[in-house]
Amino acid sequence: DKGRLHIGAYSVGVAERMLDDALRYAVERKQFGQPIANFQLIQAMLADSKAEIYAAKCMVLDAARRRDQGLNVSTESSCA
């Protein structure tokens, strides 16, 4: 369980970095004379990614707290 939580936390960190890079790219990259960050589809994709990362982070934190309390977190750590 501890190893799975560690991998989950590591993966959340990587995902947050990738989203930061994607957002920076969307602001810099221009198409049709404007940044692609202005396009609704790009905004939706970035928002979906942010929501998924937030959910993953919440799952990891919740499972880690439960593990610290001495509870069985086999299912939670697998999900995270």
N, C-alpha and C positions, 0 to 999 in steps of 0.2 A: 504494500500500500504506500509506504513512504517513497519508494522509487517511482511509482506511478504519479504521485503528487509532485515529485521533483520534475519529472518530465513534463507534466502539465503546466507547471509554473514556468519552466524554461520556454515552452512553446508559446505561452501567452506573451512573454517578453519579446520573442522573435516576431510574433504576429503584430504586436504594437509597433515595433520598429518598421516592419514592412508597410503598415498602414501610414505611418509618418512619411516614409519615402514615397508612397503612392500619392499622398496628398500634395507633397512638395512638387512631384512631377506634374500632377494635374494642374497646378497653378502656373507652372513654368511652360508647359507644352501648349502651343497655340494651334488652333485649327479654325479656318474660316475667319481669321483675324481676331479671335478671342481665346482666352484660356479654356482648355477643355473642362476645367472645374466649373464653368458656367453652364454646362450642359446637364440637363435633368437626369439623364441616364447615368452619367458619371457620378453625380451627387448621390443618386440612389445606391449605386454600387458601393461607394465609400461609406454611406450610412449603414448599409447591411453589414459590411465588414466590421464597422465599429460596434454594432449591436452584438454580433457573434463573438467578438473579442471580449466585450463586457460580460456576456453570459459565461464564457469560459473562465474568465478571471473570477467571477462570483462563485462558480462551481469549485474551483481550486481552493479559494479562501474558505468556503464553507466546509469542505472536506478536511482541510488542514486544521481548522478550529475544532471540528469534531474529533479528529485524531488526537489533538492535544488534550482533549477532555477524556481520552481513554476509551472512546466509543469505537465500535466496529465500523470501519469506513470502506470495506471492500467494494461495495457497489458504487459508492460515491467517488472513490479514487479511480475506478474503472471508467466511470462516466467523464470525469474531468480529464 
